[in-house]
């Protein structure tokens, strides 16, 4: 695709950036380098942090105004200033085209996305936590408002949807698709360690597990998982991103908790194939996450995305193997992959496509609630405990994420993971037990209200 032709127009797209973290700052910085994108508004709960993000993007201090009211924002806009503020309500009446929702806070994401759509603005969502709970509802709301709701390039869901639909367009048989985890498993043979996210772990057993067993590759990866059990091999963000892809594409997990194997890049098509072909999967069309195992001097998968396809013509695929493409040991399957995601630096592609071409980077109007991200206890949880979302990865201590078929939030249904932060446990929960509506008292939130509206829209009388 020639992107300059694809976006051939003199219109400048105006974006409002909610969330002055790494993703939002990336969009702000990239907009300064582009002719077709302007980003004059930054929102953060701390307006000074929003102003700092603008300064880091190269905006002179003299051109930034911190605004606390709609009147101040209107005046700043008319003066051509860049605006830093703490609330979307302050700026929602300004003439921008699209909101980039990158706060990372599930309820804030729901409130801002809904408010933007009701104000006639498009929404690009980087807060995957919000999308995992009410993405289908927000997609329908956008349609009703004559707007678009889309994931953004730079995050794995959008990039993976693009790769999957590319494979669909070409008629490939898709066996599996997914992403690598955020942090590689780096094997230092001399030290006998595996380092992940800056922490080194003893891993002497890896010497004998570096190569797949000639007769039983599955046994090798199972032994790797056990040898490196001190390292988390699946995270909530990984499955959160995959449930959004599942709802957009119809691809499904092979297991609710995923296989999450520790694989070298060259091993992916061998193991993420069907069982009859020597892999671990029960069928085609499966979503998966793997942990990239590599030596320090080998290229990272960098949290990239992949699709494993069936090799239909042995001659053609032998030719491609000779050119360095990654095929399974048997030659029955091959992996096509993008070993990168550039966060906010490439998100503008999606912003331009929405505003200029009326195209989303996701499932579009076909998005329906096919799957939910839910939780299972990994330790005893006593009645009276409050569930708290923590850290950069938005996890909750004692809970493991899983993906299950979507259901209305009623009766003893499992609760979507990101409705649980702030919930009170009302009865003891045993290890291994799924977290259901009967186990918790959910806090009041707009995210919860929108989920009930989504359930009524798609499930009717089965909703609460």
N, C-alpha and C positions, 0 to 999 in steps of 0.2 A: 504494500500500500504506500502511495505517495502522500504523506501526511500534509504537505503544503497544499496539495490539490484538495485533499479531504476537508481542510479547514479554510478554503479559499474565500475570504470575506474581509471586509474592512471593519466589521463590527468588533469592538473590544468587549469581552465578557467581564462583567463586574461580579466579584465573589466576596462573600463575607465569611470570615474564618472564625468558627467557634472552637476554642481550645487552643491555647498557646503552647502546647507541648511540642514534641519532636515532629509529629505529622503536620500540625498546623504551621509551624515555623518553616517547614520545608516548602509548603505551598506559598507562603508569603515571600520567601526568598526566590522561588522560581518565577513568580509573577513579575519580579523586578527585571528578569532577564528576557521576558517575552513581550512581543508586540501585541498579541491578541488577548492577554489576560491582565486585569487590574484587580488588586486586592487591597482595598483602602480601609477595611474594617477588621479589627481583631477583638475577640471577646474572650475573657477569662474571668473566673470568679474573683481574681485579684487583678483589677484593671492596670496596675503598674506592671504586672507580668505581661499583659497584652501589649503595653507600650514598649516593654523591653524586647518582645518578639519582633515588633516593627523596627526597632533600632537595629537588631541583629540582621534584619533583612536589608539593611542599608538605607533606611529612611532617616533623614536628618531630624534631630530632636526638635528643631523649630517647626517642622511640618506635622508633628504629632500632637493631637489634642485628646486629653482624657475627659470623657463625657459621662455625666451622671443622669442626664435626662434627655427626653426626646428633643426638646427645644435646643439643647446644647449640641446634640448630634446633627440636627438639621442645619444649624449655623455652621458647624464645622464642615459639613458636606458641601454647603454652598461656597465656602471659602477655599475648597479644594484640599482640605487637610486630610490626614490619615487619622482614623478614629480608634481609640482604645476605650473599652467599656467593660462592665461586669455583667451585663444582661442583654439578652437578645431583644427584649421588649424596647430597649432604648433605641435600637437601630432598625427595627423591622419595617418601618415605613419608608426607609431610604430606598432609592431606585437601583438596588443591586439585583442581579439575575439569579444567583444560586448561593445557598448556604452550604459551606463545608462543615459538617458536624463531626468534630474530632475531639470532643471533650473527654471521651473514654468513660464517662459516668452514665450508667444505663438510664436512670430516670431523667437526668438532664437531657440526654440525647433524645428521649421520647418527647419531652416538652418542647425542645427547640425545633425538632423536625416537624412536629405537628403545627406549631405556631408559624413556621416558615411556609408550609404548604397552604395553610389557611390564609396567609398573606399573599398568596400567589407567587411564591418563590419556588424554584426547583431546590432539591436537596441531594447533596452527595454525602453519603454516610460512611464515615471511617470508624464510628463507634459501633463495632460489630456486636457488642453486648446488647445494645438496643435492638438491632436488626434481628438477632436470634430470637427475641421474644415477640416483636410486633412488626417485623419487616413486611409480611404480607398485608397487614392492615395499612401501613403507611404507603405501600405501593398502590393500593386501591384508593386511598384518600387522595394521593397525587393525581390519579386518573380522573377523579371526580372534580378536582380543582383545575384541570387542564395543565398540570405540571408533571414533572418526572422525579422519581425517587430512585437513586442508583448507588451501588457500591462504587468504589473509586480505584482506578489503577494505582499501583503503589502498595495496595494491600493484596494479600494472596487470593481472597475470594474473587475479586474482579479479574485478576490475571488468570486464575484457573478456569473461570467461566469462559474467558476468551479462548484459552487453549482447548478446552473441551468442545466448544462450539466450532472451532477451527477443524478439529478432528471429525466432528459430525458432518460439517460441510463437505469434507473430502471423502466421506463415506467409510472411514475407518471403523472397524469393530473395536469399541473401547472396552478393555478388560478392567482397568482401574485408573484412577486419577487421584491426585492429592498434592501434598506439599511435604517438604522436609521440615523438621522442627526448627525453632529459631536458633538453637545453638548446636553446633557440630560436636561430635565426640572425637577428640583428637588424640590418636594413639602415638605415644612416644615409646618406641620399643627399647631404647637405651635406658630410659628411666623406669620402664615397667608401669607407666601410668596412662590413664585416659583423662584428659582435661575437658571439662564442659563448663561454659560460662565463667571461665577464669579460675575454676577450682579443680585441682588435680586429685584423682582417686587412684588408689592402688589397683592394678589390673594385670598382675603377672600372668594370669590365665590367658590373656589375649594373644600371647605368642602362638598358642596352638589353635586359636579361634579366628585368626586373621583371614585365612582362606576357608571357603566353604568346603564341607566334606564332599568328596566326589560322589558318594552314594546317597547321602541324606543331608541336603542343604538346610532343611528345616530344623534338623537337630542342632546344627551349628548356631543358627540364630537364636534358638531357644537357650542354648548354653551361654551365648553372649549376654542375653537378657539377665540371666541368673548371676553371671560373673560381675555385671555392672549394675546390680540391683540397688546400690547406694545412690545412683543417679536417677532422678525423675525421668521417665521415658515417655510421658504424655503430660500435657498441660491443658488447663482450661481454655486458653486462647486458641490452641490448635483445634480443639473440637468445636469451639464457638465459630471459628471461621468455616469449618467443614459443614456445620449444620446450615449455614447460610448458602453454601454451594449446593447442598442437597435440596433445599427448598427452591433454588433457582433452576436446577438441572434435572432433578429426579434421580440422580445417582444416590446410592445408599451405602451405609457402612456394612462391612461384613460381620463385625461384632459391635455391640453397643459401645464398648470401651476401646475399639480399634485394636489392631495387632501391634502397632507402634514398634516395629522391629528395628534393630540396630543393623544397618546395612551400609555397605560401600556403594557408591553410585553405580558401579558396574553390575551390582547384584540386584538392583531394583526390579527389572523385568523378569528375572528368574523367580523371585519369591512372591512378587505381586502379580502372579498369574493364578489360574485355577489349579485346584488340587490335582486334577488329572494330568496337568502339564508340569507337575512338580512344584507348584507354588502352594500358597496357604489359603487361597480364596475359594469360597463355595460356588461362586458364579461370576458372571461378567457385571460390568457397570457398578463397581465398588469404589467407594471413597476410602482413602487411607492416608495416614501420616507415618513417615519413617524418620529415624534418627540417623543422620549422615555420619558414618564412621570413616575417618581418613587419617593419613599421616600429616605431620605439620607442613610438609612441602607439597601437599596435594591441594588442588582447588577445592574451595568450599562450595556446597550447594546453596549456601546463603539464604536459607528459608525460601527457596524457590519452589516452583510448581512443576508438575509432570503429568503426563498421560501415558499409559501403557496400552499399546494397540497390537492387534493380531497381525502377524506377518503372513500375507496372503500369497505373495509371489516369491518363492525361495530365491530365484535368480536376482531379483531386484534387491531384496534385503541382504543377500550375501554381498552384493556390490556396496550397499550402504554400510555394512559392518566393516568392510575393507576401508571405507572412508572415515572410520572412527565412530560411527553411531553405536549406541548401546543396545545390544540384543541380549536375549536370554541365552543361557547355556545351550538350550536345545535349538535355538533359532526360531522358535514358534512365536515369540513376542519381542517387542522393541519399546524402548522408552524415548519419548520426545519431551524435552524439558526446557524450562527457562530458569537458569540458576541465579535468580536475583529477584528482589522487590525493592524499589527505591523510595518507598514511603511517599511523603508529600512531593518529592521532586518530579514524579511522573503522574501524580494525580491530575494535573491540569489537562491531560489528554481526555479524561472522562468529563471534566467540566466543560471543555469546548464541545465535545460530542453532544452533550445534553442540550446546551443552549443554542448552538449553531445548527445542529443536524437533527435534533429531536430524538436522539438515540441514547439508550442507557448502556451501561457496562455490565448489567446483571440480567435477571430473569424477566425484567420488564413487566408488562401486565399479566404475564403467565404465572407470576410468582404466587404460590399457594402454600399454606402450612402443611407440608408433607412430614416434617420431622421437628422434634423439640430437643433442645439441649437440656438434660435433666441432671440429677445428682444422686449419688449413692454414698452412704456413710462408710468410712474406712475405720472408724473407731466409735466407741460408745459416746452418745451425746445425750446429756441429761435434760429432762424437762426444766424449763426456766432459762436455759442458755439462749443468748442472742447470737445469731449467725452474722459474722462480720466479714465483709469483703476487704482483702488486704493486697498491698503491693502492686508493682507494675503489671503483674499478670492477672490481677483481679480474681484471685483465688479465694476460697473459703476453707479454713482449716478443718480437716476431718471429712471433707467431701470430695468424691471423685466424679468427674464429668462423664456422662454417657449420652448417646444419641438414640432416641426411640421414636417410633411413629407418633406424629402429632395427635393430640387429643384436647378436648375442651377442659378447661380448668374447673372441674366440678367433681363432687363426690370424693373418691380416693385416688384421683388422677395424680400422676407425678407432677411436681411443680417445676416450671422452667427455671433453670439455674439462676438467672439474673433477676428473678423476683425474690430470691431468698436473702440477699443482703438486708440486714436489719430485722429479719423475721425472728419471732420468739418461738422456741421449741416448746410445745404444749404437752408432749408425752415422750417418755424415754425412747430413744432410737438405738437399735442394736447395730453393730458392725455388719455390713453387707446388705442393709435394708435401704431400699429406695426412699427418697424423701417425698412424701405425698402431702396433699392438702390437709389430710387429717392429722399430720404431725406438727404443723406450724401455724402460727398466726401471722399472716403477712402484713407488713406495714402499709399504710396508705401511701399511694404514689400514683402519678399520672401514668407511669408504665403499666401498673396493675390495671388501672381503669381502661387503658387502650387494649390490653390483652383481653379483657372481658368483652370489649366491643368487637375485637377480632373474632373471638369465639362465637359471638352471636351472629356475626356476618357469615362465617363459614360452617358453623355447626348448628345454628338455629336452636331448636328446643333442647339439644344436648348440652348447651352452655349453662353456666351458673345463673 
